Structure formats: C-alpha cells, structure tokens
Amino acid sequence: MPTKLFIGNLSFKVSDAELNELFVTLNIPVANITLMRDVETGRSRGFAFAELAPEANAEAAIKELNGKMLGGRALTVNEARPQKKREFGSREGGGGRRGFGDRRGGPGGGSKRDRGPSLY
C-alpha cells in the first residue's frame, strides 16, 4: 500500500504545478498529489496530500520536505493519518435550529405559562 503524506502550511497562492515541481526537483517519486480546495470558491485550503510511488522512501521524503520553504512558508510534512469513517444521519454534530429559542420548545420557547411571572 502506497504511503500518503500530509503537506500543511501551504500558501493559498501555491498551485498544483508548483507543488508537483517541488517533488520533481527533489527527486521524490510521486503517484498523485491532491491540493485541497474549497468547494464553493475553488481557493486552496492550505494543505495537500501526496501519494508516494511504491519505490519512494517515505521517511526520507518527510525529512527532505519538512521545513522546506515554498511560497514564502515553511512546509509541515508528515505521514497522513487514515480518514475517520463518517456516519451520516447520526445525532452527533450540529445542524438545524433545534432548541435555540424557536417555537417548538427549547430554551426561550414554549408557552407563556412555562416562563414564569411577567415582569411588566
């Protein structure tokens, strides 16, 4: 299984081509580089993932890239952690207006008799 690297602290102005060129100039064989972008704006999110080719030495690549300057910023490079499995439809996380003072109850909601005596 190929090693995947996390590349952080990227300048928002760094392009896919510049990132690819960095790996080429350092002679680090790469199978794929994915620069993460904002879905709505298409702007870089400041980090990327690089899938190293099977013949690449991940430890040497990390040592070579970590702290390297690109776009005026020192890169943070380490082995990517596996992505956590997401469960959609669970009650965890935010979403909606439940319980935030709407008319269906919750804090600030409910009927007048539940609120106590009026001050006016």
Sequence and secondary structure as in RCSB ss.txt:
>XXXX:A:sequence
MPTKLFIGNLSFKVSDAELNELFVTLNIPVANITLMRDVETGRSRGFAFAELAPEANAEAAIKELNGKMLGGRAL
TVNEARPQKKREFGSREGGGGRRGFGDRRGGPGGGSKRDRGPSLY
>XXXX:A:secstr
   EEEEES  TT  HHHHHHHHHHTT  EEEEEEEE TTT  EEEEEEEEE TTS HHHHHHHHTT EETTEE 
EEEE        TT S S  S TTSS TTSSTT S GGGS     
